[in-house]
Amino acid sequence: MIKIYNSLTKNVEEFVPIKENEITMYVCGPTVYNYMHIGNSRPVIFFDTVARFFKYLGYKVKYVSNFTDIDDKIIARAKEENITEEEVSEKYIKEISQTYQRLNCLPHNANPKVTENMDEIIEFIQLLITKGGAYVVDGDVYFSVEKIDDYGILSSQTIENLMNGARIETNDKKLNPIDFTLWKETYEGRRWSSPWSEGRPGWHTECVVMIQNIFKGKIDIHGGGLDLKFPHHDNEIAQSICAHDHKIANYWMHNGRIDLSGEKMSKSLGNVIWANDLLDKVDSQVYRLMILNVPYRQPLNYKEDLLEQAKNDYEKIRRAYNSLFRKLELADASAEIIYNEELASLKEEFILAMGDDFNTANAITTIFKITKLVNNLVREQELNLSKMASVLDLFTDMLWVLGIETNVKALTKDEVTLVKKYYQARKEKNYALSDELRDIIMAKGILL
């Protein structure tokens, strides 16, 4: 049984997919005007792990994350770099896509762009107007939040509380100060013709339309960072209720943010660490391990010592995995995979941890139990090849779910001969020869 903390109900609930053995999942992607910072990368890594776990369990997963390629920030960046908005968005889509790969994320099933869905967005806004949920004022279109009885349900906001905290603008065109923009008339930047004016859509409308276009209805999971709960996700829900009579997803999931010295990381504040800069210094496996060793709903206060701990942890995992891999490879014999009681228990422990609201920290604890088991196994004089192969099989699956690899590769025949000579020299305590052979092995980039 998989349990998920549902941000919509504020409860941990048993997960029941809409269609048996199928998962539909959408996670809000980046606005493409800059590189990805490490705060942006947390949902990327976490939801990639969620998708991996479902796939490991045998589900057919359809996972979509968008690119927002219309925004005032893109217009500003185009002016700053003296290029077109299209060039800005394509530049940073390419950069961010490469960062996804560097983070060892599986490809999404789709990465829709807002600009590819403009006709459907205009049709959707017209539907909201027809249903009485939106109104037109001087070329702009606004959503009327008072038309939704439980507006703010995700963030537990109420219209009354929002009204009390709203800043009332003089001559505001809105009927209600907390109504939000669906279509904005503009003469600046990229714009499209609509029944109301030349302009572009509001941010909160775009994801609703892309989800409907791709999934054709309600989905299982909608995810994103905690900062998207309000107003973005609440406004998505409000529009979907008005247009489609449902709240988009059965389960809403939100990851905590990454802070620097206890302060929110933000491009506007200028206190960011760029993901690529960090990945230039540390292996992506180390970075994933650091991110996943903190429960996803908790804030993560980034510190260098967290990264150092992750480096040490990864090295222990890597050494154990590679030692077992090499032992089996050099044994030159096939072995049957049989999960004995101990391995079956570890597998169940791992699945229970991941199934408990994706508790990756506890799942990593299980991986270290496997690491300890491996270290004991490779020291034994008599090799139990079946047990070794079974442990390696389970070890590989667990690491794959977390998106962690050791990058060990099978040896060529000549390399096998070389490594066997090295181990024989060590066994015979011929340290001069073993050191010489080890230098050759290292120069060839062979991982032991």
HELIX and SHEET records of a PDB file:
HELIX    1   1 ILE A   38  TYR A   56  1                                  19    
HELIX    2   2 ASP A   72  GLU A   81  1                                  10    
HELIX    3   3 GLU A   85  ARG A  102  1                                  18    
HELIX    4   4 VAL A  114  ASN A  117  5                                   4    
HELIX    5   5 MET A  118  THR A  130  1                                  13    
HELIX    6   6 VAL A  145  LYS A  147  5                                   3    
HELIX    7   7 ILE A  159  GLY A  165  1                                   7    
HELIX    8   8 TRP A  203  PHE A  215  1                                  13    
HELIX    9   9 LEU A  226  LEU A  228  5                                   3    
HELIX   10  10 LYS A  229  HIS A  233  3                                   5    
HELIX   11  11 ASP A  234  HIS A  244  1                                  11    
HELIX   12  12 ALA A  275  LYS A  281  1                                   7    
HELIX   13  13 SER A  284  LEU A  292  1                                   9    
HELIX   14  14 GLU A  304  ALA A  331  1                                  28    
HELIX   15  15 GLU A  341  GLY A  355  1                                  15    
HELIX   16  16 THR A  360  ARG A  379  1                                  20    
HELIX   17  17 LEU A  385  VAL A  401  1                                  17    
HELIX   18  18 LYS A  413  LYS A  427  1                                  15    
HELIX   19  19 TYR A  431  ALA A  443  1                                  13    
SHEET    1   A 2 LYS A   3  ASN A   6  0                                        
SHEET    2   A 2 ASN A  11  GLU A  14 -1                                        
SHEET    1   B 4 LYS A  60  SER A  65  0                                        
SHEET    2   B 4 GLU A  22  VAL A  27  1                                        
SHEET    3   B 4 ILE A 219  GLY A 225  1                                        
SHEET    4   B 4 ALA A 249  ASN A 255  1                                        
SHEET    1   C 5 ALA A 134  VAL A 137  0                                        
SHEET    2   C 5 ASP A 140  PHE A 143 -1                                        
SHEET    3   C 5 PHE A 180  GLU A 185 -1                                        
SHEET    4   C 5 GLU A 198  PRO A 201 -1                                        
SHEET    5   C 5 TRP A 192  SER A 193 -1                                        
SHEET    1   D 3 GLU A 263  LYS A 264  0                                        
SHEET    2   D 3 ILE A 258  LEU A 260 -1                                        
SHEET    3   D 3 LEU A 300  TYR A 302  1                                        
END                                                                             
